[in-house]
Amino acid sequence: MIKKLTSKRGYVFTYEAIIIAFIFLSIFYIGYAVYSYNLLTGVEEKKNAEQYHKAILLKDFFIKSSSFPGKYYVDSYYRDFLNDLNIQEKTFDPLNNFSKFNGSVQFIINPNIYDDELSDYSNDLKNAGLQELNFTFGTKTFTIYSNVYNNPPTTSSLSISGDNILYFTENAYIPKITGMGFGSNFNLYGCEGDHIYFKVNSEITSASARVMTSQNNNFAQWADWKFASPIVIINQLNQSLDNYDVKVVFDSEEYIANNQMRVDCGDVRFIDENGNELNYWIEPNTINTHHTVAWVKVNLAPNEHKIIYMLYGNPNAKTTANGEKTFMFFDDFSEKKIDTTKWKYNFNNPLFLDDTYANGMPFVYLSLDYNQYNNGKDDAHIITYQIFNDHTAIRFHANFHKKYDEWAGFYELNPDGTDYNREVITNYHWGGEYLRAESSVSDEDHDSYIVLQDLSLYNTWNTYEIERNGKTSVNFIIDHDGEEIHKIIYSNIYTGELPIAFYARRFDDSTTYGYIPTNDDEKNGNISIDWVFVRPYAFPEPKVKLMASDVIFTVNGYIYEKPLNSVFRSIDITPNLKTGVNVIRILSSPLPVNFEINMENDAFYYYLTLSPRNITIMVKS
């Protein structure tokens, strides 16, 4: 039955008709709303697109209007030099009048890592008449150098504000006129990616290139050394690291095979940027290997990037490596006696034996073999008088011979007979036959250890290191068969001062648990010690990078490619230069390159360095 609805005027409607009408009205309103939204959105998108395209056009016009050369160079620079250049690079010149763009465009030149290198000797450049122009963008300052500009305006009046600002990034070359002139001779400076143009009006009598880090470098006293490899050291902490020993790893086997280094590394030296020799020591067992380890003592300011040099290539040089001057504590037992100012020990007639490393170099080691001394005591040991805090590291070259009761590291036996405060490499019998890294504090209930499940660690010479990182951790590193084993303990850490100790213990016949030797010749501890040192330790440690990459540049299209260590000495580039305009392009170099140009008297010259940069351009839309 169809229900009806009667109005006051007598019209009759069915409920079904009302529902259908409501549905049609709803569809109409929804459709209208969608249409209106799409229409308005389309209009807004069209407006945004127009603003975006307008901003792009304004940005492109700004770049084109601001290309090199600007309007603030001296007339002779235009007349006698720039008009002869055929510059193909996309350029941007901060020496321009930007007043017509004020309120609509602003720019930021982003510095790169090579700006810092160049600024290291900017004072010398200024002393030679080269002026600084500084552009400040927030907290960053970008500097260009020039001696041919004429009262340029600053960018301080160039600013924009508001919400509708679009950001663009452009890659372009910035003019940095970096050079120094001395009569008819001049020096040019450039970094990786730079293009250097220069013009001379007379014959070039000589020209050379060399890598540099400071204009004041003077290595005359090291003239007998053929090679100098730069090493970058980066302090990752916001604190000073004084008398800190940094680890430098290099491939002496390759240098020796190429007749660049003595077979005993006796010609290796480490110097600072002023040519001052630094204290160092080389782990003798790593000489003439692909993984030669040297330790160099340096002072590092907070967050400092320091450059030092490794010199080599002098066949007549004798080693000056000195562990005593390099470390907080050092001993290599080379004099075949125990230094009683360093060690206390509990046996008579210490046994020193001769041996030879795999590299053919002889060495002397202390044999801490309990069977040799058999002094009726529970152990044979040596302990340092000196004690060390919880931010130090011990490193030693040793051979653990037995699977029973030997230990080495930070260890102290208290007057009451307890020895729970320790951070050691040990095979104390209760833990089984394997060596283990162990940290303990206070009592037997506070002991943490990591078992080194590798029996090949026995009866082989390995280098062990224990690094105490305060209350945070104890790091254990074992150099074994050319590989490093890393273990870290985070609990039960002793933070007090501890001496260094090496122990070989007598077999305890009452032992009923842990590892029990079955043969008599396996009983009683026996550890051999080659060398040992202690150094400061901070985490994270400084980063050390030996710069061994090639330096590549072109001179008028001719390619020069040399290892960095040989480029440190000057390279003759005279044959590929000419009277008139010359172009040098630095394709690859981790450090700045200095080009020295020498000419006849009464010559004139101009130069220009174009340096690649990222430029952020902000456009008000």
C-alpha positions as CSV (number, residue, x, y, z in Angstrom):
1,M,0.0,0.0,0.0
2,I,1.4,3.4,-1.0
3,K,1.2,6.0,1.7
4,K,0.2,9.5,0.8
5,L,0.8,12.9,2.2
6,T,-1.8,15.7,1.7
7,S,-0.9,19.4,1.8
8,K,-3.2,22.3,2.9
9,R,-3.8,23.1,-0.7
10,G,-4.9,19.6,-1.5
11,Y,-1.7,18.4,-3.2
12,V,-1.1,14.7,-2.7
13,F,2.6,13.4,-2.4
14,T,3.8,9.9,-1.8
15,Y,6.6,9.3,0.6
16,E,8.5,7.6,-2.2
17,A,8.3,10.8,-4.4
18,I,9.7,12.9,-1.5
19,I,12.6,10.5,-1.0
20,I,13.4,10.5,-4.7
21,A,13.3,14.3,-4.8
22,F,15.7,14.5,-1.8
23,I,18.1,12.1,-3.5
24,F,18.1,14.2,-6.7
25,L,18.7,17.4,-4.7
26,S,21.6,15.8,-2.8
27,I,23.2,14.6,-6.0
28,F,22.8,18.1,-7.5
29,Y,24.4,19.8,-4.4
30,I,27.3,17.3,-4.3
31,G,28.0,17.7,-8.0
32,Y,27.9,21.5,-7.7
33,A,30.2,21.4,-4.7
34,V,32.7,19.1,-6.6
35,Y,32.5,21.3,-9.6
36,S,33.0,24.5,-7.6
37,Y,36.0,22.9,-5.7
38,N,37.6,21.7,-8.9
39,L,37.1,25.1,-10.5
40,L,38.6,27.0,-7.6
41,T,41.4,24.5,-7.3
42,G,42.2,24.8,-10.9
43,V,42.2,28.6,-10.7
44,E,44.5,28.4,-7.6
45,E,46.8,25.8,-9.3
46,K,47.0,28.0,-12.4
47,K,47.8,31.0,-10.2
48,N,50.5,29.0,-8.4
49,A,51.9,27.8,-11.7
50,E,52.1,31.3,-13.0
51,Q,53.8,32.4,-9.8
52,Y,56.3,29.5,-10.1
53,H,57.1,30.2,-13.7
54,K,57.4,33.9,-12.9
55,A,59.8,33.1,-10.1
56,I,61.9,30.9,-12.4
57,L,62.1,33.6,-15.0
58,L,63.1,36.1,-12.3
59,K,65.7,33.7,-11.0
60,D,67.2,33.1,-14.4
61,F,67.3,36.8,-15.1
62,F,69.0,37.4,-11.8
63,I,71.7,34.8,-12.6
64,K,72.2,36.1,-16.1
65,S,72.4,39.7,-14.9
66,S,74.9,38.7,-12.1
67,S,77.3,36.7,-14.3
68,F,81.1,37.4,-14.3
69,P,82.5,39.9,-14.9
70,G,80.6,42.4,-12.8
71,K,80.9,46.2,-13.0
72,Y,83.4,46.8,-10.2
73,Y,86.8,45.8,-11.6
74,V,89.5,48.3,-12.6
75,D,89.4,49.3,-16.2
76,S,92.8,47.7,-17.1
77,Y,91.5,44.3,-15.9
78,Y,88.7,44.5,-18.5
79,R,90.8,46.0,-21.2
80,D,94.0,43.9,-21.0
81,F,92.7,40.6,-19.7
82,L,89.0,39.8,-19.5
83,N,88.2,40.7,-23.1
84,D,90.7,38.1,-24.3
85,L,89.1,35.2,-22.3
86,N,86.6,32.8,-23.8
87,I,84.8,31.8,-20.6
88,Q,82.4,29.0,-21.1
89,E,81.5,28.3,-17.5
90,K,78.3,29.3,-16.0
91,T,79.3,32.1,-13.6
92,F,77.9,34.2,-10.7
93,D,79.8,37.3,-9.5
94,P,79.1,38.8,-6.1
95,L,80.7,42.0,-7.3
96,N,77.6,43.3,-8.9
97,N,74.9,45.9,-8.3
98,F,71.9,44.0,-7.1
99,S,69.8,47.1,-6.1
100,K,67.2,46.5,-8.7
101,F,66.5,43.1,-7.2
102,N,66.1,44.3,-3.7
103,G,62.8,43.1,-2.1
104,S,62.4,40.3,-4.7
105,V,65.6,38.2,-4.8
106,Q,68.2,37.2,-2.2
107,F,71.1,34.8,-2.5
108,I,73.4,32.6,-0.3
109,I,76.8,31.4,-1.5
110,N,77.4,28.1,0.4
111,P,81.1,27.6,1.4
112,N,82.8,24.3,0.8
113,I,85.7,22.5,2.5
114,Y,88.3,24.1,0.3
115,D,87.4,27.6,1.5
116,D,88.7,26.6,5.0
117,E,92.0,25.3,3.4
118,L,92.4,28.6,1.5
119,S,91.7,30.7,4.6
120,D,94.5,29.0,6.4
121,Y,96.9,31.2,4.6
122,S,94.7,34.2,3.7
123,N,96.8,36.5,6.0
124,D,99.8,35.9,3.8
125,L,97.7,36.7,0.7
126,K,96.5,39.9,2.3
127,N,100.0,40.9,3.1
128,A,100.8,40.7,-0.6
129,G,98.1,43.2,-1.5
130,L,95.2,40.7,-1.9
131,Q,92.1,42.1,-0.3
132,E,89.3,40.1,1.4
133,L,85.6,40.7,0.6
134,N,83.4,39.0,3.1
135,F,79.7,38.2,2.5
136,T,77.8,37.1,5.6
137,F,74.7,34.8,5.3
138,G,73.3,34.2,8.7
139,T,76.0,32.4,10.7
140,K,78.1,31.6,7.6
141,T,80.7,33.9,6.0
142,F,81.8,33.5,2.4
143,T,85.1,35.2,1.4
144,I,86.4,36.1,-2.0
145,Y,89.9,37.6,-2.6
146,S,90.8,40.2,-5.2
147,N,93.2,42.9,-6.0
148,V,91.5,44.3,-9.0
149,Y,88.1,45.5,-7.7
150,N,86.9,49.1,-7.4
151,N,84.5,50.0,-4.5
152,P,81.9,47.3,-5.0
153,P,78.6,47.6,-3.0
154,T,77.8,45.1,-0.3
155,T,74.8,42.7,-0.3
156,S,73.5,44.2,3.0
157,S,70.7,46.1,1.2
158,L,69.6,43.0,-0.7
159,S,66.8,41.3,1.3
160,I,63.3,39.8,0.9
161,S,60.6,39.0,3.4
162,G,57.1,37.5,3.5
163,D,55.6,34.0,3.2
164,N,55.5,33.4,-0.6
165,I,59.3,32.7,-1.1
166,L,60.6,30.0,-3.4
167,Y,64.1,28.5,-3.0
168,F,66.3,27.4,-5.9
169,T,69.7,25.9,-6.0
170,E,72.2,26.8,-8.8
171,N,75.7,25.5,-9.5
172,A,78.0,28.2,-10.8
173,Y,81.6,29.4,-10.8
174,I,82.5,32.3,-8.4
175,P,85.5,34.5,-9.2
176,K,88.2,34.2,-6.5
177,I,91.2,36.1,-7.7
178,T,93.8,34.3,-5.6
179,G,97.4,35.0,-6.3
180,M,100.5,36.9,-5.2
181,G,102.9,38.9,-7.4
182,F,106.5,39.6,-6.8
183,G,107.9,41.7,-9.6
184,S,107.8,39.5,-12.8
185,N,107.0,36.4,-10.8
186,F,103.7,35.4,-9.3
187,N,102.0,32.5,-7.4
188,L,98.5,31.2,-8.1
189,Y,96.4,29.1,-5.8
190,G,93.5,26.8,-6.4
191,C,91.6,23.9,-5.0
192,E,89.7,20.9,-6.4
193,G,87.4,21.9,-9.2
194,D,88.9,25.4,-9.7
195,H,89.7,26.8,-13.2
196,I,92.6,29.2,-13.2
197,Y,93.1,31.7,-16.1
198,F,96.1,33.8,-16.4
199,K,97.8,36.0,-19.1
200,V,101.4,36.9,-19.5
201,N,103.0,39.1,-22.1
202,S,106.5,37.6,-22.1
203,E,108.2,34.2,-22.1
204,I,107.7,32.0,-19.1
205,T,111.2,31.0,-17.9
206,S,110.1,28.4,-15.4
207,A,106.9,27.2,-13.8
208,S,106.1,24.6,-11.2
209,A,103.2,23.1,-9.2
210,R,103.1,21.7,-5.6
211,V,100.5,20.8,-3.0
212,M,100.5,23.0,0.0
213,T,98.6,23.7,3.2
214,S,100.3,26.8,4.5
215,Q,102.1,29.6,2.8
216,N,104.7,29.6,5.6
217,N,105.7,25.9,5.2
218,N,109.4,25.5,5.3
219,F,110.9,22.1,5.0
220,A,114.5,23.1,4.0
221,Q,115.9,21.0,6.9
222,W,114.2,17.9,5.4
223,A,115.6,18.4,1.9
224,D,117.2,14.9,1.9
225,W,113.8,13.3,2.2
226,K,112.1,12.7,-1.2
227,F,108.6,12.1,-0.1
228,A,106.1,13.8,2.3
229,S,102.6,12.4,2.7
230,P,100.0,14.6,4.4
231,I,98.0,13.1,7.2
232,V,94.8,14.7,8.4
233,I,94.0,14.3,12.1
234,I,90.5,15.3,13.3
235,N,89.7,15.7,17.0
236,Q,86.0,14.6,17.3
237,L,85.7,16.0,20.8
238,N,85.0,19.5,22.1
239,Q,88.0,19.2,24.4
240,S,91.7,19.4,24.1
241,L,93.8,16.3,23.7
242,D,97.3,17.0,24.9
243,N,100.2,14.7,24.3
244,Y,97.8,12.3,22.6
245,D,99.2,9.3,20.7
246,V,97.4,8.8,17.4
247,K,97.6,5.7,15.3
248,V,98.8,6.0,11.8
249,V,98.6,3.0,9.5
250,F,100.4,2.8,6.2
251,D,101.6,0.3,3.6
252,S,105.4,0.2,4.1
253,E,105.7,-3.0,2.1
254,E,104.5,-1.2,-1.0
255,Y,106.9,1.8,-0.4
256,I,109.8,-0.6,0.2
257,A,109.0,-2.6,-2.9
258,N,109.1,0.6,-4.9
259,N,112.4,1.7,-3.4
260,Q,110.8,4.7,-1.8
261,M,111.5,3.7,1.9
262,R,114.2,1.9,3.8
263,V,113.5,-1.8,4.5
264,D,113.6,-1.0,8.3
265,C,111.5,2.2,8.0
266,G,114.5,4.0,9.5
267,D,113.9,7.0,7.2
268,V,110.3,7.5,8.4
269,R,109.7,10.8,10.2
270,F,106.6,12.7,11.3
271,I,106.6,16.5,11.3
272,D,104.1,19.3,11.8
273,E,103.2,22.1,9.4
274,N,106.2,24.1,10.5
275,G,108.7,21.3,9.9
276,N,109.1,20.4,13.6
277,E,109.7,16.7,14.2
278,L,107.1,14.9,16.3
279,N,107.8,12.0,18.7
280,Y,106.8,8.7,17.2
281,W,107.3,4.9,17.5
282,I,106.6,2.1,15.0
283,E,105.5,-1.3,16.0
284,P,108.5,-3.3,14.8
285,N,106.6,-6.5,14.0
286,T,104.5,-4.5,11.5
287,I,107.5,-3.1,9.5
288,N,107.6,-4.1,5.8
289,T,104.0,-5.2,5.9
290,H,100.8,-3.9,4.3
291,H,99.6,-2.8,7.8
292,T,102.4,-0.9,9.4
293,V,101.4,0.8,12.6
294,A,103.0,4.0,13.9
295,W,102.1,6.1,16.9
296,V,102.6,9.8,16.8
297,K,102.3,12.2,19.8
298,V,100.3,15.4,19.0
299,N,98.4,18.1,20.7
300,L,94.9,18.7,19.5
301,A,92.7,21.7,20.3
302,P,88.9,21.1,20.6
303,N,87.4,19.9,17.3
304,E,90.7,20.7,15.5
305,H,91.6,19.5,12.1
306,K,95.4,19.2,12.1
307,I,97.7,18.3,9.2
308,I,101.0,16.6,9.8
309,Y,103.4,14.9,7.3
310,M,105.0,11.5,7.1
311,L,108.5,11.9,5.5
312,Y,110.4,9.1,3.9
313,G,112.7,8.4,1.0
314,N,116.2,9.1,2.6
315,P,118.3,5.9,2.3
316,N,121.0,7.3,4.6
317,A,118.6,8.1,7.5
318,K,118.6,6.2,10.8
319,T,115.5,5.7,12.8
320,T,114.6,8.3,15.5
321,A,111.6,6.2,16.8
322,N,111.5,6.5,20.5
323,G,108.8,4.8,22.6
324,E,110.0,6.4,25.8
325,K,109.3,9.9,24.4
326,T,106.1,8.9,22.7
327,F,104.0,7.1,25.4
328,M,103.1,7.5,29.1
329,F,104.8,4.2,29.7
330,F,107.0,2.0,27.4
331,D,109.3,-1.0,27.6
332,D,110.6,-3.3,24.9
333,F,113.1,-5.2,27.0
334,S,115.7,-4.6,24.3
335,E,118.5,-4.2,26.9
336,K,117.8,-7.7,28.3
337,K,117.1,-6.6,31.8
338,I,114.1,-5.6,33.8
339,D,114.2,-1.9,34.6
340,T,113.7,-1.7,38.3
341,T,112.5,1.9,38.1
342,K,109.5,0.7,36.1
343,W,108.8,-2.8,37.3
344,K,108.7,-4.8,40.5
345,Y,108.9,-8.6,40.2
346,N,109.1,-11.7,42.4
347,F,111.7,-13.9,40.8
348,N,115.5,-14.1,40.2
349,N,117.5,-14.1,37.0
350,P,114.9,-13.0,34.4
351,L,115.1,-14.9,31.2
352,F,115.4,-13.0,28.0
353,L,115.4,-14.7,24.6
354,D,116.2,-13.7,21.0
355,D,113.8,-14.2,18.2
356,T,113.1,-12.9,14.7
357,Y,109.9,-11.4,13.3
358,A,108.4,-12.6,10.0
359,N,109.9,-9.4,8.4
360,G,113.4,-10.6,9.3
361,M,114.0,-8.1,12.1
362,P,115.5,-9.5,15.3
363,F,113.9,-8.8,18.7
364,V,114.3,-9.6,22.4
365,Y,111.5,-10.8,24.6
366,L,111.0,-11.5,28.3
367,S,110.0,-15.1,29.1
368,L,107.6,-15.2,32.0
369,D,107.7,-19.0,32.3
370,Y,106.8,-20.3,35.8
371,N,108.7,-23.5,35.2
372,Q,111.9,-21.5,34.5
373,Y,111.8,-19.7,37.8
374,N,110.0,-22.3,40.1
375,N,110.5,-20.0,43.0
376,G,108.1,-21.9,45.3
377,K,105.6,-19.1,45.1
378,D,102.1,-19.2,43.6
379,D,103.2,-17.2,40.5
380,A,105.8,-15.3,38.6
381,H,104.9,-11.8,37.8
382,I,106.0,-8.3,36.9
383,I,103.9,-5.2,37.9
384,T,104.5,-1.5,37.2
385,Y,105.1,1.0,39.9
386,Q,103.2,3.5,37.9
387,I,99.4,3.4,38.1
388,F,97.0,4.5,35.3
389,N,93.5,6.1,35.4
390,D,90.4,4.8,33.7
391,H,91.0,6.8,30.5
392,T,94.1,5.0,29.3
393,A,94.9,2.1,27.1
394,I,97.5,-0.6,27.2
395,R,98.9,-2.3,24.1
396,F,101.3,-5.2,24.1
397,H,102.8,-7.8,21.9
398,A,102.7,-11.2,23.6
399,N,102.5,-14.9,23.3
400,F,100.3,-17.0,25.6
401,H,101.8,-20.5,25.6
402,K,99.7,-22.5,28.0
403,K,95.9,-22.9,28.6
404,Y,96.3,-22.4,32.3
405,D,96.5,-19.3,34.5
406,E,98.2,-16.5,32.5
407,W,96.9,-13.0,32.5
408,A,98.0,-9.5,31.3
409,G,96.6,-6.0,31.5
410,F,95.3,-3.7,34.2
411,Y,95.5,-5.7,37.4
412,E,96.1,-5.2,41.1
413,L,96.6,-7.7,43.9
414,N,95.4,-6.0,47.1
415,P,97.2,-6.5,50.5
416,D,94.3,-8.7,51.7
417,G,94.9,-11.1,48.8
418,T,91.9,-10.1,46.7
419,D,92.4,-9.3,43.1
420,Y,88.9,-8.4,41.8
421,N,89.8,-5.0,40.4
422,R,91.1,-5.8,36.9
423,E,90.7,-5.5,33.2
424,V,92.7,-8.2,31.6
425,I,93.3,-10.8,28.9
426,T,93.3,-14.1,30.9
427,N,92.8,-17.9,30.9
428,Y,92.4,-18.2,34.7
429,H,91.5,-21.9,35.0
430,W,87.9,-21.6,36.2
431,G,86.8,-20.2,32.8
432,G,88.0,-23.1,30.7
433,E,90.8,-23.6,28.3
434,Y,90.1,-20.5,26.1
435,L,91.5,-17.0,26.5
436,R,88.9,-14.4,27.5
437,A,88.5,-10.7,27.9
438,E,87.5,-9.9,31.5
439,S,86.5,-7.0,33.6
440,S,85.9,-7.3,37.3
441,V,85.2,-5.0,40.3
442,S,84.9,-5.4,44.1
443,D,84.2,-9.1,44.5
444,E,83.6,-12.4,42.7
445,D,79.9,-11.6,42.1
446,H,80.8,-8.6,39.9
447,D,82.7,-10.1,37.0
448,S,82.0,-9.8,33.3
449,Y,83.9,-11.7,30.6
450,I,83.8,-12.7,26.9
451,V,85.3,-16.0,25.9
452,L,87.6,-15.9,22.8
453,Q,86.8,-19.3,21.4
454,D,89.9,-19.6,19.3
455,L,92.7,-22.0,20.4
456,S,94.9,-20.6,17.6
457,L,95.6,-17.6,19.8
458,Y,97.9,-19.8,21.8
459,N,101.6,-20.2,20.9
460,T,101.4,-17.3,18.4
461,W,102.6,-13.7,18.7
462,N,99.6,-11.4,18.8
463,T,99.1,-7.7,19.6
464,Y,96.5,-7.1,22.4
465,E,95.0,-3.8,23.4
466,I,92.7,-2.9,26.4
467,E,91.0,0.5,26.3
468,R,89.5,1.9,29.4
469,N,86.6,4.2,28.6
470,G,85.8,5.4,32.1
471,K,82.7,3.8,33.6
472,T,81.1,3.3,30.1
473,S,83.0,0.4,28.7
474,V,86.2,-1.6,28.4
475,N,87.3,-2.3,24.8
476,F,89.5,-5.3,23.9
477,I,91.2,-5.5,20.5
478,I,93.4,-8.5,19.4
479,D,95.4,-8.3,16.2
480,H,95.6,-11.9,15.1
481,D,96.7,-13.3,11.7
482,G,96.2,-9.9,10.0
483,E,92.6,-9.5,11.4
484,E,91.3,-7.6,14.4
485,I,89.1,-9.1,17.0
486,H,86.9,-6.6,18.8
487,K,85.1,-7.2,22.1
488,I,83.4,-4.7,24.4
489,I,82.4,-5.1,28.1
490,Y,79.8,-2.7,29.5
491,S,79.3,-3.9,33.0
492,N,81.4,-4.6,36.2
493,I,83.9,-1.9,35.3
494,Y,86.5,-0.7,37.7
495,T,87.1,3.1,37.5
496,G,90.0,3.5,39.9
497,E,93.7,3.6,39.1
498,L,95.5,0.4,38.3
499,P,99.0,-0.8,37.5
500,I,100.0,-2.9,34.5
501,A,100.7,-6.6,35.3
502,F,101.8,-9.8,33.6
503,Y,101.2,-13.1,35.5
504,A,102.2,-16.8,35.0
505,R,100.6,-18.9,37.8
506,R,101.6,-22.2,39.3
507,F,99.2,-25.2,38.7
508,D,97.0,-25.7,41.7
509,D,96.9,-29.4,42.5
510,S,93.7,-28.9,44.5
511,T,91.8,-27.6,41.4
512,T,88.6,-29.7,40.8
513,Y,86.8,-27.4,38.3
514,G,87.4,-25.4,35.2
515,Y,90.3,-26.4,32.9
516,I,92.6,-29.1,34.3
517,P,95.7,-29.9,32.2
518,T,96.1,-33.6,31.6
519,N,99.9,-33.5,30.7
520,D,102.5,-32.2,33.0
521,D,104.0,-30.0,30.3
522,E,100.7,-28.1,30.1
523,K,100.8,-27.2,33.7
524,N,102.0,-23.8,35.1
525,G,101.6,-20.6,33.2
526,N,104.0,-19.3,30.5
527,I,103.7,-15.9,28.7
528,S,106.3,-14.2,26.6
529,I,106.3,-10.4,26.4
530,D,107.9,-8.5,23.5
531,W,106.9,-4.8,24.0
532,V,104.3,-2.9,26.0
533,F,103.1,0.7,26.2
534,V,100.4,2.7,27.8
535,R,98.8,5.8,26.2
536,P,95.9,8.2,26.9
537,Y,92.5,7.1,25.6
538,A,89.5,9.2,24.7
539,F,86.3,8.2,23.0
540,P,85.7,8.7,20.2
541,E,89.3,8.7,19.2
542,P,90.7,11.2,16.7
543,K,90.2,10.3,13.0
544,V,93.4,9.8,11.1
545,K,93.6,9.8,7.4
546,L,96.7,9.3,5.3
547,M,96.2,11.2,2.1
548,A,97.4,8.9,-0.6
549,S,95.1,9.9,-3.5
550,D,96.4,11.2,-6.8
551,V,96.5,14.9,-7.7
552,I,95.2,15.5,-11.2
553,F,95.2,18.8,-13.1
554,T,95.5,20.1,-16.7
555,V,97.7,22.8,-18.1
556,N,96.4,24.0,-21.4
557,G,94.8,20.6,-21.9
558,Y,97.9,18.6,-21.0
559,I,97.1,16.2,-18.1
560,Y,99.3,15.9,-15.0
561,E,98.6,13.0,-12.7
562,K,100.9,12.4,-9.8
563,P,100.7,10.6,-6.4
564,L,100.1,13.1,-3.6
565,N,103.4,12.3,-1.9
566,S,105.4,13.2,-5.0
567,V,103.4,16.4,-5.8
568,F,104.5,17.7,-2.4
569,R,107.8,18.3,-4.2
570,S,107.5,20.8,-7.1
571,I,106.5,19.5,-10.6
572,D,107.9,21.3,-13.7
573,I,105.0,22.5,-15.9
574,T,107.0,25.0,-18.0
575,P,106.8,23.0,-21.3
576,N,103.1,23.3,-21.5
577,L,102.7,27.1,-20.8
578,K,102.9,29.9,-23.4
579,T,102.9,33.6,-23.8
580,G,99.3,34.9,-23.8
581,V,96.3,33.3,-22.1
582,N,96.8,30.0,-20.2
583,V,94.2,27.8,-18.5
584,I,94.8,25.4,-15.5
585,R,92.0,23.1,-14.3
586,I,92.4,21.2,-11.0
587,L,90.4,18.0,-11.5
588,S,91.3,16.3,-8.2
589,S,93.3,17.3,-5.1
590,P,92.5,16.9,-1.4
591,L,94.7,19.9,-0.6
592,P,95.2,23.3,-2.3
593,V,97.8,23.5,-5.1
594,N,100.3,26.3,-5.6
595,F,101.4,27.2,-9.1
596,E,104.6,29.3,-9.3
597,I,105.2,31.3,-12.5
598,N,108.5,33.0,-13.3
599,M,109.0,35.3,-16.2
600,E,111.5,37.7,-17.7
601,N,111.9,41.2,-16.2
602,D,109.4,44.0,-17.0
603,A,106.6,41.5,-17.7
604,F,102.9,42.1,-16.8
605,Y,100.3,39.5,-15.9
606,Y,96.7,39.1,-14.9
607,Y,95.0,36.1,-13.4
608,L,91.5,34.8,-12.4
609,T,90.3,31.8,-10.4
610,L,86.8,30.5,-11.0
611,S,85.7,28.2,-8.2
612,P,82.5,26.0,-8.3
613,R,79.9,26.7,-5.7
614,N,76.3,25.9,-4.8
615,I,74.2,29.1,-4.7
616,T,70.8,29.2,-3.0
617,I,68.6,31.8,-4.6
618,M,65.4,33.0,-2.8
619,V,62.7,34.6,-5.0
620,K,59.6,36.3,-3.7
621,S,56.6,35.0,-5.7
